[in-house]
Amino acid sequence: MAEPHDLTALEQAAAIARGELTSVDLVEHCLDRVAALGDTVGAFVTVTPDLARQAARAADAAPVQGRGPLHGVPTAIKDLTLTAGVRTTFGSAAFADFVPPVDADVVRFIKAAGLVSLGKTTTSELGCSLYSEGRVAPPARNPWQLAYTAGGSSGGAAAAVAAGLVPIAQGSDGGGSLRIPASLCGLIGYKPSRGLVSGGPLGSGAFGLPTSGPLGRTVADVAALLDVMAVPVPGEPYLPPPAPPGGYLAVARRAEPGRLRIGRFTTPMLADEPVHPDCVAAVDRATALLTAAGHEVVEVPPPLGPQAWPLFEIIWYVLALAPVPPQREAELLPLTRLLRARGATVSAGALAATLGELQAQVRLGAARTAGCDLLLCPTLAAPQAPVGWFTADGDPAADFDRQRRFSPYCAIFNVTGDPSVSLPVGATTDGLPVGVLLTGRYGDDARLIATAAQLEHASDGWDRHPAIWRAVDSANVNGDGAGRSPS
């Protein structure tokens, strides 16, 4: 018999609508799972049971008419995202006691849609790294194998969804921060087109690289949460693309993108790095499925190459210069301090020149792939990495370079602003998830979601679960502690 957490987010909402479950039932069930497994997988920095129960009661009491397709469903908010009245640490001991006075726009929209947050999910410090191993919470671990990282910076969100603590979660992506954890944990991580989701009321700068987005187990769930998030807000710096008729959930349910020309490449973009055979095999499998669905898949050069890295890293250094109380700078992690020190040396003129040159590179890359409707490539250069692998040398510079080589694909599409999604198409020889990256043209989120849904159907679904899914006590969920090099 299915347990409540076995249901997808849309199935949970449907069970509420039919009177088979209440939001309170679901929230209590999920809170029990958080208590049992949350620290094991490092999913949460802050759990808010009282607020969740209060919101669940309000969701159950709300008029039936006007409820959305995710009404009453448990979820979670990334610890980088402002949440009024709830401790929000930005993954840093320097903000261990910070409580924002306002909600981010996406949090307002999630609350208004009747979803119920259980708390704040683990992230990397200030979102600076692709793993979530800080000082304010246990490290985010991959529920498929606890010795491995769940990634970052939305690592806690991925751990929570993959372990069945919540069916769907909000995250954000400034250089792969949704797609990297999705690939590692066997989920769907969606980075929307620039401007589709508001970054307000604060944080709408950052050169347009970061955006909030959904992370879930099915394309339909992800599309439904994207509909919740994608509310136009006056004053946003980027014009949002128009929503498709019926919304993105309707697009996902139809799964009819038409016949497409899809450009495929496996050459890394930000590093001259060998790609693991399991990552190439996942792209091969996606190619075969897309070809069988009637699409034309052709080899293309990558839109950008390693020459873009010196430009991107300057931007990343500057992004690390988030305001931090001077008296708490010493509490930052070595990597964060290194990035901030480098960012402090970048002059305004150098930054402006870097942004201009990067945009010139984007134009050249767009010209190289102009004949393609979508692009297909690996999400990562290696399928997994052990917890502690990036910091093993104790050298933050080596850590940062190791991250670049591990993830040489995702960040390019933050630079271009194109919509991009990691899909759990592949698996390693020992059964761990391997993602592929499918990327659309700027503003064409509908076609990308339709194709992702079509690929999901062709793969006979992706809602698969690790052994920890059925674990009920800590004796059953401890990992073996063994770690292997991801390459």
Disulfide bonds with the S-S distance in Angstrom:
none
